């Protein structure tokens, strides 16, 4: 492990080639917020949201499940269509002005075609004009009734998330052509960053670890053939990241770190703290337990861990009954854990200075930077204080 960490230090020693080179912001840290692109009309899930406003429908119909339960959440900007470039323009301006210089878009592929892409293609890419970086997290989980507020069973499968090799190749060809080649795509050392949500689902769909490794190796080759020095694969660290894999000839792979090394991953982060600690009760208690796990991640993994800070958790808009949720979140409490993330990055100066935030707009899970009628711009203002943005000369906001 010590040798691996020395190699990691060499690989990331030069901050001049740190993540997001060519970014429109002259800031030391890259702040990347996950973006849930479900707030526009998507015909494929029109049966869930007949008002044709996407998941906004369950937000404005949400009810408190008990006394003191802060529902519904009300967006300060209203129930806007994110696939409209004028709407996305305000999101970008506000993000950049408050230190968020990267969006990580949840990206989907079901039944042979992309899903919820209009937000990126029609909204973000038409509005951005080089102001922000972005990259994709392939949210390759099954599409389930978790999205259906009327269904008390949350595990009924609408579409499977696993793909075979032919589908995988269609996906990677599309991603390279449509996104990696965009000048605003986020890169580390020139390598496009591509995040995979559920590694185990990928392995299952592709038929096992050996065939999955072959598919990922071919993805790297295609990325290099497209003119990039390589591919930066990022994993999401949670229970869907296997701790062992069987069937690899001559190799005993018995830890999550060994799994990631075998497949050639370059970094890890979390999507949200709900994956680390049971989301129930007081925010600070939940946050303290989640961030206390960071030293273990640093110890147990030979690739960089990028700290994640989560704003809150309340998925009750998606449930007909009361689900566990986090109480007492607030901007100043959030700021405390942003400072912890900054301290972590400062203690790891030889790795890219990237922090991930859950989320820009997870309204249906109660974790969002976008302003609401309760806190206004409060969460963004404390983020700007901890991670200040300094626009480069000549860059318009």
C-alpha positions as CSV (number, residue, x, y, z in Angstrom):
1,X,0.0,0.0,0.0
2,X,2.8,2.4,0.8
3,X,4.4,1.8,-2.6
4,X,1.0,2.4,-4.3
5,X,0.6,5.7,-2.4
6,X,4.1,6.8,-3.6
7,X,3.1,6.0,-7.2
8,X,-0.1,8.0,-6.6
9,X,1.9,11.0,-5.4
10,X,4.2,10.9,-8.5
11,X,1.2,10.7,-10.8
12,X,-0.5,13.7,-9.3
13,X,2.5,15.8,-8.1
14,X,2.1,18.7,-10.6
15,X,-0.8,21.0,-9.8
16,X,-0.3,22.7,-13.1
17,X,-2.0,19.8,-14.8
18,X,-4.6,19.3,-12.1
19,X,-8.2,18.6,-13.0
20,X,-10.2,20.9,-15.3
21,X,-7.3,22.5,-17.1
22,X,-8.5,25.3,-19.2
23,X,-11.3,26.1,-16.8
24,X,-12.9,29.5,-17.0
25,X,-12.3,30.0,-13.3
26,X,-9.0,30.7,-11.7
27,X,-9.7,28.9,-8.5
28,X,-7.6,26.5,-6.5
29,X,-10.3,23.9,-5.9
30,X,-12.7,22.3,-8.3
31,X,-16.2,22.2,-6.8
32,X,-18.3,19.7,-8.6
33,X,-22.0,19.4,-7.9
34,X,-24.0,16.3,-8.9
35,X,-26.9,17.3,-11.1
36,X,-30.2,15.2,-11.3
37,X,-31.6,16.0,-14.8
38,X,-35.3,15.1,-14.2
39,X,-36.9,18.6,-14.2
40,X,-38.0,18.7,-17.8
41,X,-40.6,16.7,-19.8
42,X,-39.3,13.3,-20.7
43,X,-41.9,11.3,-22.7
44,X,-40.6,7.9,-21.6
45,X,-41.7,8.6,-18.0
46,X,-44.8,10.6,-18.8
47,X,-46.8,7.8,-17.2
48,X,-45.2,8.9,-13.8
49,X,-45.5,12.6,-14.3
50,X,-48.5,13.5,-16.4
51,X,-48.2,17.2,-15.7
52,X,-45.3,17.2,-18.2
53,X,-43.0,19.0,-15.8
54,X,-40.8,16.0,-14.9
55,X,-40.2,15.3,-11.2
56,X,-41.3,18.8,-10.3
57,X,-44.7,17.3,-10.1
58,X,-44.0,15.4,-6.9
59,X,-42.1,18.3,-5.4
60,X,-45.1,20.7,-5.5
61,X,-47.5,17.9,-4.5
62,X,-45.4,16.8,-1.5
63,X,-47.1,16.9,2.0
64,X,-45.5,16.8,5.5
65,X,-45.6,13.4,7.0
66,X,-45.6,14.6,10.6
67,X,-45.6,17.8,12.6
68,X,-42.5,19.9,11.9
69,X,-41.7,18.0,8.7
70,X,-40.4,20.7,6.2
71,X,-42.4,19.7,3.1
72,X,-43.0,20.8,0.5
73,X,-39.7,22.3,-0.6
74,X,-40.4,25.3,-2.7
75,X,-37.8,26.5,-5.3
76,X,-37.2,30.2,-5.2
77,X,-37.0,30.3,-9.0
78,X,-40.2,28.3,-9.5
79,X,-40.7,25.0,-11.4
80,X,-38.5,25.8,-14.4
81,X,-37.7,23.7,-17.4
82,X,-34.0,22.9,-17.2
83,X,-33.9,21.9,-20.9
84,X,-34.5,25.5,-21.8
85,X,-31.1,27.2,-22.4
86,X,-32.4,30.5,-20.9
87,X,-33.3,28.7,-17.7
88,X,-30.0,26.8,-17.7
89,X,-28.2,30.1,-18.3
90,X,-29.3,31.4,-14.8
91,X,-28.2,28.1,-13.2
92,X,-24.8,28.4,-14.8
93,X,-24.3,32.1,-13.8
94,X,-25.4,31.4,-10.2
95,X,-23.2,28.3,-9.9
96,X,-20.1,30.0,-11.3
97,X,-20.6,33.1,-9.2
98,X,-20.7,31.0,-6.0
99,X,-17.7,28.7,-6.7
100,X,-19.4,25.7,-8.4
101,X,-17.3,25.3,-11.5
102,X,-18.4,21.8,-12.5
103,X,-21.6,19.9,-12.9
104,X,-21.6,16.1,-12.7
105,X,-24.6,15.0,-14.7
106,X,-26.4,11.8,-13.8
107,X,-26.5,10.1,-17.2
108,X,-28.7,7.2,-18.1
109,X,-29.1,4.5,-20.7
110,X,-32.1,2.2,-20.8
111,X,-33.4,-0.2,-23.5
112,X,-30.9,0.8,-26.1
113,X,-31.2,4.6,-25.9
114,X,-30.2,7.5,-23.6
115,X,-32.6,8.8,-21.0
116,X,-33.1,12.3,-19.6
117,X,-30.4,13.7,-22.0
118,X,-32.4,16.8,-23.0
119,X,-31.2,18.7,-19.9
120,X,-27.6,18.3,-21.0
121,X,-28.0,18.6,-24.8
122,X,-30.7,21.2,-25.1
123,X,-30.1,23.1,-21.8
124,X,-26.6,23.0,-20.6
125,X,-24.6,22.6,-23.8
126,X,-26.5,25.3,-25.6
127,X,-26.3,27.7,-22.7
128,X,-22.8,27.1,-21.3
129,X,-20.4,28.8,-23.7
130,X,-17.4,27.5,-21.9
131,X,-18.3,29.0,-18.5
132,X,-18.4,25.7,-16.6
133,X,-16.9,22.2,-16.8
134,X,-19.0,19.1,-16.7
135,X,-18.7,15.4,-16.7
136,X,-20.9,12.3,-16.6
137,X,-21.7,9.9,-13.9
138,X,-23.3,6.9,-15.6
139,X,-26.2,6.1,-13.2
140,X,-26.4,2.5,-14.4
141,X,-28.8,1.3,-11.7
142,X,-32.1,-0.3,-12.5
143,X,-34.9,2.2,-13.1
144,X,-37.4,1.3,-10.4
145,X,-40.6,2.3,-8.7
146,X,-38.5,4.4,-6.4
147,X,-39.5,7.2,-8.8
148,X,-43.2,6.4,-8.4
149,X,-44.7,8.2,-5.4
150,X,-47.9,6.1,-5.7
151,X,-46.2,2.7,-5.4
152,X,-45.4,1.6,-1.8
153,X,-43.0,-1.0,-3.3
154,X,-39.8,0.8,-4.3
155,X,-38.0,-2.1,-5.9
156,X,-40.3,-2.9,-8.9
157,X,-38.1,-2.7,-12.0
158,X,-39.1,-0.5,-14.9
159,X,-35.9,-0.9,-16.9
160,X,-32.8,-2.9,-16.2
161,X,-29.5,-0.9,-15.8
162,X,-27.1,-3.6,-16.8
163,X,-26.0,-3.7,-20.5
164,X,-24.3,-6.3,-22.7
165,X,-21.1,-5.7,-24.6
166,X,-22.9,-4.4,-27.8
167,X,-24.8,-1.9,-25.7
168,X,-21.7,-0.9,-23.8
169,X,-19.9,-0.2,-27.1
170,X,-22.8,2.0,-28.3
171,X,-22.7,3.9,-25.0
172,X,-18.9,4.5,-25.0
173,X,-18.9,5.6,-28.7
174,X,-21.7,8.1,-27.9
175,X,-20.0,9.4,-24.8
176,X,-16.7,9.9,-26.6
177,X,-18.2,11.6,-29.7
178,X,-20.9,13.7,-28.0
179,X,-19.3,14.6,-24.7
180,X,-15.6,13.9,-24.3
181,X,-14.8,16.0,-27.4
182,X,-16.7,19.0,-26.0
183,X,-14.1,21.6,-24.9
184,X,-15.9,22.0,-21.5
185,X,-15.7,18.3,-20.6
186,X,-13.8,17.9,-17.3
187,X,-10.4,16.3,-17.5
188,X,-7.7,15.3,-15.1
189,X,-4.2,15.4,-16.7
190,X,-5.9,15.7,-20.0
191,X,-8.0,12.5,-19.5
192,X,-11.8,12.8,-19.6
193,X,-13.3,11.8,-16.3
194,X,-16.1,9.2,-16.6
195,X,-17.8,8.1,-13.4
196,X,-19.6,4.7,-12.9
197,X,-22.3,4.5,-10.3
198,X,-22.8,0.7,-9.9
199,X,-19.7,-1.3,-10.8
200,X,-21.4,-4.6,-9.7
201,X,-24.3,-3.9,-12.1
202,X,-21.8,-3.3,-14.9
203,X,-20.0,-6.6,-14.2
204,X,-23.3,-8.5,-14.1
205,X,-24.5,-7.1,-17.4
206,X,-21.2,-7.7,-19.2
207,X,-20.9,-11.3,-18.0
208,X,-18.2,-11.2,-15.3
209,X,-15.0,-9.5,-14.3
210,X,-12.8,-10.7,-17.2
211,X,-15.2,-9.5,-19.9
212,X,-15.8,-6.3,-18.0
213,X,-12.1,-5.6,-17.8
214,X,-11.8,-6.2,-21.6
215,X,-14.7,-3.8,-22.2
216,X,-13.1,-1.1,-20.1
217,X,-9.7,-1.6,-21.7
218,X,-11.4,-1.1,-25.1
219,X,-13.1,2.0,-23.8
220,X,-9.6,3.4,-22.9
221,X,-8.2,2.5,-26.3
222,X,-11.1,4.3,-28.1
223,X,-10.6,7.3,-25.8
224,X,-6.9,7.4,-26.8
225,X,-7.7,6.9,-30.4
226,X,-10.0,10.0,-30.1
227,X,-6.9,12.1,-29.2
228,X,-6.8,12.0,-25.4
229,X,-3.9,10.7,-23.3
230,X,-6.2,8.2,-21.6
231,X,-9.4,7.7,-19.7
232,X,-9.9,8.7,-16.0
233,X,-12.4,6.2,-14.6
234,X,-14.0,7.3,-11.3
235,X,-15.9,4.9,-9.0
236,X,-18.7,5.7,-6.6
237,X,-17.7,4.3,-3.2
238,X,-20.7,2.5,-1.6
239,X,-22.2,-1.0,-1.2
240,X,-22.6,-1.4,-5.0
241,X,-18.8,-1.3,-5.3
242,X,-17.8,-5.0,-4.8
243,X,-15.2,-6.0,-2.2
244,X,-14.2,-9.1,-4.1
245,X,-14.5,-10.7,-7.4
246,X,-14.2,-14.3,-8.4
247,X,-13.2,-15.9,-11.7
248,X,-10.0,-14.0,-12.4
249,X,-7.4,-16.5,-13.3
250,X,-4.5,-16.5,-10.9
251,X,-5.6,-13.5,-8.9
252,X,-7.3,-13.2,-5.5
253,X,-9.2,-10.0,-5.4
254,X,-10.4,-9.6,-1.9
255,X,-10.8,-5.8,-1.3
256,X,-12.5,-2.9,-2.9
257,X,-9.1,-1.4,-3.6
258,X,-8.0,-4.6,-5.4
259,X,-11.2,-4.5,-7.4
260,X,-10.7,-0.9,-8.5
261,X,-7.0,-1.6,-9.4
262,X,-8.0,-4.7,-11.4
263,X,-10.4,-2.6,-13.6
264,X,-8.1,0.3,-13.9
265,X,-10.0,3.0,-11.9
266,X,-8.2,6.3,-11.3
267,X,-10.2,7.8,-8.4
268,X,-13.2,7.4,-6.1
269,X,-15.8,9.7,-4.5
270,X,-19.2,9.3,-2.9
271,X,-22.5,10.3,-4.3
272,X,-24.1,11.1,-1.0
273,X,-23.8,10.4,2.7
274,X,-27.0,8.4,2.6
275,X,-24.8,5.6,1.1
276,X,-22.5,5.8,4.1
277,X,-24.7,6.3,7.2
278,X,-28.3,5.6,7.8
279,X,-30.1,8.9,6.9
280,X,-32.2,9.6,10.0
281,X,-32.1,12.2,12.7
282,X,-29.9,15.3,13.2
283,X,-27.8,16.6,10.4
284,X,-24.6,17.2,12.3
285,X,-24.6,13.7,13.9
286,X,-25.1,12.2,10.4
287,X,-22.4,14.5,8.9
288,X,-19.9,13.8,11.7
289,X,-20.3,10.0,11.2
290,X,-20.0,10.3,7.5
291,X,-16.9,12.5,7.4
292,X,-15.3,10.4,10.1
293,X,-15.0,7.7,7.5
294,X,-12.6,9.8,5.3
295,X,-9.4,8.7,7.0
296,X,-10.3,5.1,6.4
297,X,-10.9,5.7,2.7
298,X,-7.5,7.4,2.6
299,X,-5.9,4.4,4.3
300,X,-7.7,1.7,2.4
301,X,-7.4,2.9,-1.2
302,X,-4.4,3.4,-3.4
303,X,-6.1,5.8,-5.7
304,X,-7.2,9.4,-4.7
305,X,-10.4,9.8,-2.8
306,X,-12.3,13.0,-3.5
307,X,-14.3,14.1,-0.4
308,X,-18.1,14.5,-0.8
309,X,-20.3,16.9,1.2
310,X,-24.0,16.3,1.3
311,X,-26.5,19.1,2.1
312,X,-29.4,17.0,3.5
313,X,-31.6,14.0,3.0
314,X,-35.4,13.8,2.7
315,X,-36.8,11.5,0.0
316,X,-40.4,11.7,1.2
317,X,-41.8,13.3,-2.0
318,X,-41.2,9.9,-3.5
319,X,-43.0,7.9,-0.8
320,X,-46.7,7.5,0.1
321,X,-45.6,6.8,3.7
322,X,-43.1,8.4,6.0
323,X,-39.4,7.6,5.0
324,X,-36.4,8.4,7.2
325,X,-35.1,11.9,6.8
326,X,-32.4,14.2,8.2
327,X,-33.6,17.0,10.5
328,X,-32.1,20.4,11.2
329,X,-30.0,21.0,8.1
330,X,-28.8,24.6,7.7
331,X,-26.3,26.6,5.6
332,X,-23.9,27.3,8.5
333,X,-23.9,23.6,9.4
334,X,-23.1,22.7,5.8
335,X,-20.2,25.2,5.9
336,X,-18.6,23.3,8.7
337,X,-18.3,20.2,6.5
338,X,-17.2,22.2,3.5
339,X,-14.3,23.3,5.7
340,X,-13.5,19.7,6.6
341,X,-13.4,18.8,2.9
342,X,-11.1,21.8,2.2
343,X,-8.8,20.6,5.1
344,X,-8.8,17.1,3.6
345,X,-7.7,18.5,0.2
346,X,-5.1,20.7,1.7
347,X,-3.7,17.6,3.5
348,X,-3.5,15.9,0.0
349,X,-1.8,18.6,-2.1
350,X,-0.5,16.1,-4.6
351,X,-3.9,14.9,-5.8
352,X,-6.4,16.9,-7.8
353,X,-8.2,19.4,-5.6
354,X,-11.7,18.2,-6.3
355,X,-14.6,18.1,-3.9
356,X,-18.0,16.7,-4.9
357,X,-21.3,18.1,-3.6
358,X,-24.6,16.3,-3.3
359,X,-26.2,18.0,-5.0
360,X,-27.1,21.0,-7.2
361,X,-30.8,20.0,-7.5
362,X,-31.8,16.7,-5.7
363,X,-35.1,18.3,-4.7
364,X,-36.8,14.9,-4.4
365,X,-34.1,13.8,-1.9
366,X,-33.9,17.0,0.0
367,X,-30.3,17.8,-0.9
368,X,-29.8,20.9,-3.2
369,X,-27.7,24.0,-3.6
370,X,-30.4,25.7,-5.7
371,X,-32.2,28.4,-3.8
372,X,-35.5,27.7,-2.1
373,X,-37.9,30.0,-0.3
374,X,-36.6,29.0,3.1
375,X,-32.8,29.6,2.8
376,X,-32.7,31.6,-0.4
377,X,-29.1,31.6,-1.6
378,X,-27.8,30.6,1.8
379,X,-26.2,27.3,0.9
380,X,-24.5,28.9,-2.1
381,X,-23.3,31.8,-0.1
382,X,-21.5,29.7,2.5
383,X,-20.0,27.6,-0.4
384,X,-18.6,30.7,-2.0
385,X,-17.1,31.8,1.4
386,X,-15.3,28.5,1.8
387,X,-14.4,27.9,-1.9
388,X,-14.2,31.4,-3.4
389,X,-14.4,31.8,-7.2
390,X,-12.2,34.2,-9.1
391,X,-13.3,34.6,-12.7
392,X,-10.4,34.7,-15.1
393,X,-9.8,37.9,-17.1
394,X,-12.3,38.4,-19.9
395,X,-14.8,35.7,-18.7
396,X,-18.4,36.8,-18.6
397,X,-20.7,35.7,-15.8
